[in-house]
Amino acid sequence: MRIADTPLDSTAHQPWAVVLDTNVALDWLVFSDASCSSLAEQLIRGQLRWQATAEMRSELCSVLPRPELKIWNPDGEHVLSVFDRLASLHAPSRVQQPAAGLRCRDPDDQKFMDLALATSARWLFSRDRALLDLAKTARKHGVEILTPASWLRQHASLASHGDSGGIA
């Protein structure tokens, strides 16, 4: 079953806002990385709310046709339909200066940190060292930056609602 055909379940609690960087979106939607399966399930069920911007969607669009992904034969139409269905789009952050200590050394990744702060995201999912290095400081601002595998280990009770994987 494709994600676009899967209904969202209602939940008893307010869903947590989360931000996925482009690599995590690819891990889930192109590479079928098992560490993303519980995260995907929570997104599909509506227990997590994926926060994104048009710039993040554009970045995903620009990455999908890259030659290094050709071996994976990404279904760009499916990836973008999942993004469009599950991601809540926000206008670019109005934050002029990141919170103290939350300037990412990779300017291309700053948009993920800024959006996580602007939307009060509970988690920012990344495998990017430039973002992960901000984890301690970000936690002081209410945002945990971690990999999907770390989230699964630390929050197993949240991720134990079944595991369909959420992939086509």
Buried (B, 14 or more C-beta within 10 A) or exposed (E): EEBEEBEEEEEEEEBBBBBBBBBBBBBBBBBBBBBBBBBBBBBBBBBBBBBBBEEBBEBBEEBBEEEEBEEEEBBBEBBBBBBEBBBEEBEEBEBEEBBEEBEBEEEEBBBBBBBBBBBEBBBBBBBBEBBBBBBEBBEEBEBBBBBBBBBBEEBEEBBEBEEBBBBB
